[in-house]
Amino acid sequence: MAGKGEAAIDLEAEYNNRARVPDHQAVMLRWRDASGAARAAWPPLEIAYGPGEREVMDLFSAGDDAPVAVFLHGGYWQALDRSWFSGLAPALLARGVSLAIPSYDLAPAVRLGRILGQVRAAADAVRARTGARPAVFGHSAGGHMAACLLSEGRASAAVAISGVFDLAPLIPTSLNIALRLDQAEAAALSPIHWPVPDGSTPGGTVLDCVVGADESPEFLRQSKMMADLWGARGVETRYEALPGLNHFTVLDPFFDKDSALVKRIADLARPPG
């Protein structure tokens, strides 16, 4: 909230990324093209993690004993599915890491709490299959959910890309038409208010908050705030604003097997020792 003498923040402009990035459709078409090529070259195994039509994940396998990372897609919990992001798999496969990408139900058909329950089930299904908690990374809404899974001990580490960790600013925006968040629900589902993972929590204690340097001030603030908040409470956190990248192009480095960020995901996915 703006203080006395401060200009009010235009939350619609800050959080409506499709309006903010006019060429977002061209970037998303690149995602779709890369996904088609990846699925043709490395057909994924489809694994149901629940009874629902969208409770399915694609597993791109690097081998029976390979570590597994889980990617949680964005779309403000109201758009897209796993088929858009298969193009992320080749870079990790080249580093010997399998990739699981779940779909989940979307608002307004379900509420955000239900979606969180589904990604929990997906992460738990990966753990049941491999015997280890997966490293989780996610974009936008997926960044929010990656942090949630880390807080709950369901992930060995999390990389949140352009995440929203405090949901309250979404309430007055058009994005909330489908989400239907009120103040109480937004607070309850915001990981800034959740317990931090620590030595007494099974799972991991590493959270990277990555954001495009050309994103809105609010997205920069959210990632920096989350890294600072959990870092001050004992989590190993890292904040990075990637130069020249916006809310959509921020995923570009994750398609490149030689990028530092793909190496980071691969390193986090491997068990220590």
Secondary structure per residue as TSV (DSSP state, phi and psi in degrees):
chain	resnum	aa	ss	phi	psi
A	1	M	-	360.0	137.9
A	2	A	-	-73.0	139.2
A	3	G	-	-85.1	179.8
A	4	K	T	-60.9	128.3
A	5	G	T	84.9	-3.2
A	6	E	S	-99.4	146.4
A	7	A	-	-72.1	140.5
A	8	A	-	-65.7	142.5
A	9	I	-	-78.3	131.3
A	10	D	-	-82.1	91.1
A	11	L	H	-66.0	-32.0
A	12	E	H	-60.9	-46.9
A	13	A	H	-67.2	-33.8
A	14	E	H	-72.6	-36.4
A	15	Y	H	-107.1	-13.8
A	16	N	-	-86.9	87.4
A	17	N	H	-71.0	-31.5
A	18	R	H	-66.2	-37.2
A	19	A	H	-71.7	-32.1
A	20	R	H	-74.4	-29.5
A	21	V	-	-116.0	94.4
A	22	P	T	-59.6	-29.6
A	23	D	T	-97.8	25.7
A	24	H	H	-61.0	-31.6
A	25	Q	H	-64.6	-37.3
A	26	A	H	-64.4	-39.5
A	27	V	H	-65.4	-43.7
A	28	M	H	-65.8	-33.3
A	29	L	H	-65.7	-33.4
A	30	R	H	-64.0	-40.3
A	31	W	H	-58.2	-46.6
A	32	R	H	-63.7	-43.1
A	33	D	H	-63.5	-44.6
A	34	A	H	-63.2	-35.2
A	35	S	H	-66.8	-42.7
A	36	G	H	-61.5	-42.2
A	37	A	H	-65.0	-41.6
A	38	A	H	-66.2	-41.2
A	39	R	H	-68.2	-31.7
A	40	A	H	-71.0	-39.6
A	41	A	H	-80.7	-35.5
A	42	W	S	-131.8	76.3
A	43	P	-	-56.0	125.6
A	44	P	-	-79.8	157.9
A	45	L	E	-85.9	128.4
A	46	E	E	-90.2	125.7
A	47	I	E	-123.0	122.4
A	48	A	E	-79.4	127.6
A	49	Y	S	-107.9	2.1
A	50	G	S	-165.8	178.1
A	51	P	S	-82.2	-14.1
A	52	G	S	-75.9	159.0
A	53	E	T	-59.9	-35.7
A	54	R	T	-95.9	1.5
A	55	E	-	-86.8	62.9
A	56	V	E	-137.2	143.1
A	57	M	E	-127.0	149.9
A	58	D	E	-90.3	133.5
A	59	L	E	-116.1	115.3
A	60	F	E	-96.1	109.7
A	61	S	-	-94.4	132.3
A	62	A	S	-96.4	6.7
A	63	G	-	135.1	159.4
A	64	D	T	-60.1	-35.4
A	65	D	T	-102.4	10.3
A	66	A	-	-73.2	145.6
A	67	P	-	-65.7	156.5
A	68	V	E	-121.2	131.4
A	69	A	E	-106.4	150.9
A	70	V	E	-116.1	130.6
A	71	F	E	-108.3	129.2
A	72	L	E	-107.7	118.5
A	73	H	-	-78.7	161.9
A	74	G	-	-96.2	-160.7
A	75	G	S	117.7	20.2
A	76	Y	T	53.0	37.1
A	77	W	T	60.2	16.5
A	78	Q	S	-139.6	12.6
A	79	A	S	-155.9	160.2
A	80	L	-	75.3	174.8
A	81	D	-	-159.1	-174.8
A	82	R	G	-62.6	-28.2
A	83	S	G	-66.8	-18.6
A	84	W	G	-75.5	-17.2
A	85	F	G	-122.4	14.8
A	86	S	G	-60.1	-25.0
A	87	G	G	-64.5	-12.6
A	88	L	G	-75.7	-18.1
A	89	A	H	-68.2	-45.3
A	90	P	H	-56.0	-38.1
A	91	A	H	-63.4	-41.0
A	92	L	H	-76.0	-37.3
A	93	L	H	-58.7	-37.7
A	94	A	T	-64.3	-21.4
A	95	R	T	-103.2	13.9
A	96	G	T	78.2	23.7
A	97	V	-	-119.6	128.5
A	98	S	E	-76.6	155.8
A	99	L	E	-129.8	126.8
A	100	A	E	-108.5	133.2
A	101	I	E	-129.3	103.9
A	102	P	E	-85.8	146.0
A	103	S	-	-87.6	166.8
A	104	Y	-	-153.0	163.4
A	105	D	-	-65.8	160.0
A	106	L	-	-122.2	149.9
A	107	A	T	-72.1	148.4
A	108	P	T	-88.0	4.5
A	109	A	T	-63.0	-33.7
A	110	V	S	-134.2	161.4
A	111	R	-	-88.9	165.3
A	112	L	H	-61.1	-36.6
A	113	G	H	-59.3	-36.8
A	114	R	H	-66.7	-41.1
A	115	I	H	-62.5	-42.4
A	116	L	H	-59.8	-39.2
A	117	G	H	-62.0	-35.6
A	118	Q	H	-69.7	-43.1
A	119	V	H	-69.6	-29.4
A	120	R	H	-58.8	-47.4
A	121	A	H	-63.0	-37.5
A	122	A	H	-64.8	-46.1
A	123	A	H	-62.8	-40.2
A	124	D	H	-66.2	-34.1
A	125	A	H	-66.9	-37.6
A	126	V	H	-64.8	-43.3
A	127	R	H	-62.9	-40.8
A	128	A	H	-63.5	-32.0
A	129	R	H	-77.1	-36.4
A	130	T	H	-105.1	-19.7
A	131	G	S	82.9	7.7
A	132	A	S	-140.9	147.7
A	133	R	-	-67.1	135.9
A	134	P	-	-82.8	155.9
A	135	A	E	-74.5	139.8
A	136	V	E	-122.6	134.4
A	137	F	E	-133.6	149.3
A	138	G	E	-155.0	156.5
A	139	H	E	-114.1	129.8
A	140	S	T	61.5	-113.3
A	141	A	H	-55.9	-35.8
A	142	G	H	-67.0	-29.4
A	143	G	H	-66.1	-41.2
A	144	H	H	-57.2	-48.3
A	145	M	H	-71.3	-31.3
A	146	A	H	-61.5	-42.6
A	147	A	H	-64.2	-39.0
A	148	C	H	-61.3	-44.9
A	149	L	H	-64.2	-35.9
A	150	L	H	-66.0	-43.2
A	151	S	H	-57.5	-36.7
A	152	E	T	-85.3	-1.5
A	153	G	T	80.5	15.7
A	154	R	-	-91.6	-6.5
A	155	A	-	-126.2	148.9
A	156	S	S	-81.6	-21.8
A	157	A	E	-170.0	162.2
A	158	A	E	-140.0	139.1
A	159	V	E	-119.7	112.7
A	160	A	E	-100.2	116.6
A	161	I	E	-102.7	113.9
A	162	S	S	53.3	47.5
A	163	G	-	-80.5	162.3
A	164	V	-	-116.0	111.1
A	165	F	-	-104.6	-16.8
A	166	D	-	-121.0	111.7
A	167	L	-	-83.9	-12.3
A	168	A	G	-55.5	-39.9
A	169	P	G	-63.7	-16.2
A	170	L	G	-77.2	-18.6
A	171	I	T	-58.3	-45.7
A	172	P	T	-83.3	4.6
A	173	T	S	-96.3	167.3
A	174	S	T	-65.7	-21.0
A	175	L	T	-62.9	-22.7
A	176	N	H	-85.3	-4.3
A	177	I	H	-58.8	-43.8
A	178	A	H	-82.2	-34.5
A	179	L	H	-75.4	-35.6
A	180	R	-	59.5	38.2
A	181	L	-	-77.0	138.2
A	182	D	-	-109.0	178.8
A	183	Q	H	-60.5	-41.2
A	184	A	H	-67.5	-44.3
A	185	E	H	-68.1	-40.3
A	186	A	H	-60.8	-42.4
A	187	A	H	-65.9	-42.0
A	188	A	H	-66.1	-28.4
A	189	L	T	-103.8	10.5
A	190	S	-	-96.7	117.9
A	191	P	G	-66.0	-13.7
A	192	I	G	-61.4	-21.7
A	193	H	G	-98.9	-0.2
A	194	W	S	-89.4	159.9
A	195	P	-	-62.3	143.8
A	196	V	-	-82.1	147.4
A	197	P	-	-68.4	138.3
A	198	D	-	-143.8	-170.5
A	199	G	T	-61.3	-22.4
A	200	S	T	-89.7	-4.3
A	201	T	S	-99.6	123.1
A	202	P	S	-59.9	143.0
A	203	G	S	113.5	-153.2
A	204	G	-	-108.0	168.2
A	205	T	-	-133.0	32.1
A	206	V	E	-119.0	125.2
A	207	L	E	-132.3	118.1
A	208	D	E	-99.2	132.4
A	209	C	E	-114.0	109.1
A	210	V	E	-114.9	139.6
A	211	V	E	-149.5	153.8
A	212	G	E	-75.4	133.4
A	213	A	T	-64.1	-21.5
A	214	D	T	-92.8	10.6
A	215	E	S	-77.2	174.2
A	216	S	-	-66.3	155.2
A	217	P	H	-54.4	-33.3
A	218	E	H	-67.4	-40.1
A	219	F	H	-67.9	-38.7
A	220	L	H	-61.9	-44.2
A	221	R	H	-62.1	-43.7
A	222	Q	H	-61.1	-45.5
A	223	S	H	-67.4	-42.9
A	224	K	H	-64.6	-42.3
A	225	M	H	-60.2	-44.7
A	226	M	H	-65.4	-45.1
A	227	A	H	-62.6	-42.3
A	228	D	H	-67.9	-42.6
A	229	L	H	-65.2	-51.2
A	230	W	H	-72.6	-32.1
A	231	G	H	-62.5	-39.2
A	232	A	H	-68.6	-16.4
A	233	R	T	-106.1	16.2
A	234	G	T	103.3	-2.2
A	235	V	-	-81.4	145.4
A	236	E	E	-79.4	100.7
A	237	T	E	-114.3	158.1
A	238	R	E	-144.4	134.2
A	239	Y	E	-115.1	132.9
A	240	E	E	-143.3	126.2
A	241	A	E	-102.4	117.9
A	242	L	E	-86.2	118.0
A	243	P	T	-59.3	138.0
A	244	G	T	76.2	5.7
A	245	L	-	-112.4	141.5
A	246	N	-	-104.9	-167.8
A	247	H	T	-64.9	-21.2
A	248	F	T	-101.7	-46.1
A	249	T	G	-71.3	-10.0
A	250	V	G	-58.9	-21.8
A	251	L	G	-79.6	-13.1
A	252	D	G	-51.4	-45.8
A	253	P	G	-62.3	-22.1
A	254	F	G	-79.5	-6.2
A	255	F	G	-93.2	-4.3
A	256	D	-	-108.8	113.2
A	257	K	T	-61.8	-22.2
A	258	D	T	-94.3	1.3
A	259	S	S	-74.9	153.6
A	260	A	H	-62.9	-31.2
A	261	L	H	-74.5	-37.4
A	262	V	H	-66.3	-41.0
A	263	K	H	-60.3	-39.3
A	264	R	H	-62.8	-45.8
A	265	I	H	-60.3	-45.5
A	266	A	H	-61.3	-42.6
A	267	D	H	-64.7	-41.7
A	268	L	H	-68.7	-28.3
A	269	A	H	-73.4	-23.6
A	270	R	S	-84.2	136.6
A	271	P	-	-63.2	146.8
A	272	P	-	-65.6	153.7
A	273	G	-	97.7	360.0
